Amino acid sequence: MSKPSIPQGTRDFSPAEVRKRQYIFNTLRNIFEIYGFQPLETPAMENLATLTGKYGEEGDRLIFKILNNGLHEKKDADKEKLNTEWQRLLDKPVSSPVITERALRYDLTIPFARYVVMHQNELAFPFRRYQMQPVWRADRPQRGRYREFWQCDADVVGSNSLINEAELLCIYQGAFAKLCMPQVAIKINSRKLLAGLSELCNAPEKMMDITIALDKLDKIGWDGVTKELQQRGIDSNGIAQIEKIINVTGNNEEKLAAFESIMQQSATGMKGIEELRQTLAYHQQIKDASWQSVIEVDISLARGLNYYTGVIVEVVCRAVQMGSIGGGGRYDDLTGLFGLKNLSGVGVSFGIDRIYDVMEELDLFPKNAATGAAVMLTNFGGENEAYALQALQKLRAADIAAEIYPEAAKFDKQMKYANKKGVPYVILAGDEERQKNLVSLKNFHTGAQEMIHIEDVIAILKGGL
């Protein structure tokens, strides 16, 4: 019998890991709620037609398609048709709705757009939603990149106001401040600016080619981008224009002023600059001065997804070698893909798995984040066991996470169990404690121990939680 395994690019999560992930989820959920966003969930799989053609040529290749198995077919003729298509698939690779018509969701944004269109008459616009669910991509697994991973999204649809962009920047900054993550940079750009750049290259029809190449700048460097631009048909003059603009330096306003002087001939590019300026101005009015993360205008930021149309953002943590930990942008007519025109939206996404990896590497999780019970009661058996169970009931009635060792095992074994689980406190309820109607509370971190009333234990644990 072969050893059990899991698919490449997926992971099991231990109780300690799940608790740490929940710490991230709860932190983000609280921030989303403070900003007035509502929770939403959509199915793990969507119709393939819903997803195809929404993510660009590279994204389409990474969609996990679900093969039809024929079990749902009621008619023999339909089963026979499926068998025929399977034989064609074996003889020569083909794509057919008979073979596959569903897929695992690639992200949360397209399913959200589909939901909005289906429920448009029930929603109050602008509609603000947040969503925390797994997504799947048929990518090559590597450090920080998985085939199954979680996203946390916050989106607003039904509003053109750039106040939404500014608030989403604040959500990013507030979240990473709460998570105590250092050296966070939130890069911001505009797809209109990139469209203007393609006009400068005299290749407006190749805007997506330029975008896809620029999106790889951090990974393959300028030489690699140059080579890819050449392969995508951008001439040397166009490449020189791109190099000129990505080499602009200075603070945000200095960069925008430089872009303005370069893009005078592009109305689209000038509109992008105007939107960036307004977004940053709104952000300045509502940001918290204590946030340490920075907002940086970065013309090389491209976000390689087809549906972005305006301001785009991406988040990195420069304290570690890791890809982006968040990203998003404005999509002016995403719901138009499903027949609902003129409904603008903007959203951001948090890459939970990468955020987890960064926090783990930098040891940023609170010490009690991976712990379940706040206290464990030892079990000395007999009357002492009954006494300990009474204390256990009082702790739980006070909303304190507590457990009792189920057997009257050796004291050393019980202590090793509590230590291995990382339980911060242990309660000893032996003969002396029971006779005095007290318990002994031991702090596993300091080693201190005192005999007190169970009500005092509750007060201490409440104060320390």
Phi, psi and omega in degrees: 000131181287155179290143178294147180210174177237159181299145178300138180087005175240167182215151164273152176239123178289165177307318180295320179293319179298319180295321178294319178296320178297328176299318177294312181303314183294323177299313180292319181300317180298320180291316178303316182295321179299326180272008173084020179271149181251147182284148179212147174226144177231164183297154178295328179244148178236164170297137183303323180297332178294324186266325187296136176084008183256346189242007184087173186296323180287319180298319180301325181289341184261005178285129176280110179273144179257121181284137175292138179254355176084351183293336182274351182283131183265334184260140179299326180297321179293321178295320179295320178298319179296317179300320178297315179295323177298319179296319176298321180296321180290324181285320183203128182304126177222168175235129183210142176301336178292327180278313182213128177226004177228162180207155173288144184296139183273326175207187180259349187285311180296315175301326177296316178298318178299318179298315181300317180294318182291332186242023187302328182280350181261343189267150172263120181261143001294140179257122182248119182227149168237152187214132180232102181207162178283153174229166186227137176220134183279057184265169175279117183297139176200180182302124179078003181228121184234163177275332172239122180207163184261145171238150171237116184245149170228124183226152172234125174238148179095021179212136177264354187295135177284356171301327179298315178300316181297321179293322178293325173298320179294323177299316176301308183297317180296320181295312183287337172291316178297325180276359177059034182275126183273163172052043178271131176238131178253105182275140184226141179208187177221135176294336175293324177294320178292324176296320176297324178296320178294328176293321177298330180276003185057034180217058182300334180286348182255024181303318180293323177297316179295318180299313181298319179292314181297328182297344182259008186303316181294333185271319188244358178074173184295323179299318179293320178295318179302314180298318181291322177299318178299317180295333181268008171090016177273126183283173185298324178295319178295318179297322178297321178296318179295316180297321181299315186281329180283347178271001178294135181236177179118184176284179186302315182292323178295321178295314181297322178295320179294317178298322181299317181290329181282326189257025181306328185273357182246109178296324180294314179299319179295324177295320177298319179296317179299317181293322177297316179300315182293319178300313180295327178292316176299316181301320181300328183282334187244358183286161175265128184295342183278346181294134183267339181292155185245152174255125184233126171288127184220105183294338180282346178292123185239329184053094190282047175242137187299330194278351179287140184230344184227232180297135177232150181223157175208142184244135175229154173245110187280001178282347180222162175273096185208153176288194182295147179249006177183160178183165179172198180163186182271134176230099191291334184218040182297319179291341176298337176299337181245018172099356179255100187277161170059040176236099184281151178214162176210142182202164176228158181230142174256129176274091189303317185294319178290322176300317177301312182298320178297313182294325178293315181296324182266003178056053185262349181289139174303150186300330181265007184295327184266003184265141177273273181292142176280337183209146175238135176264133176285159183238110179258007175078172176056223181296328180293326177296315179297321179295319180294323179295325176297317179296321179300317181297320180294321179297313181292326177296335178269013178065034175255126180291117185217152175217159176243142176293125192290336180245154175278066182277176178301144183304318182297322179295319179294321180293320179296322178297313181297320180294319181294326179281346181078026179291126185288330181231147174233137176254127176257125180233081181258197183302310184297315181298316182296317181295329180266001183057040179231178171222158175259123180257121180249125176272114184290336182282319183259340183086354181291145181218137178215150180261117186216173176288152180298329177296324177290324176300315180300317180296318180296313182292324177296321180287335184261355183275000000 
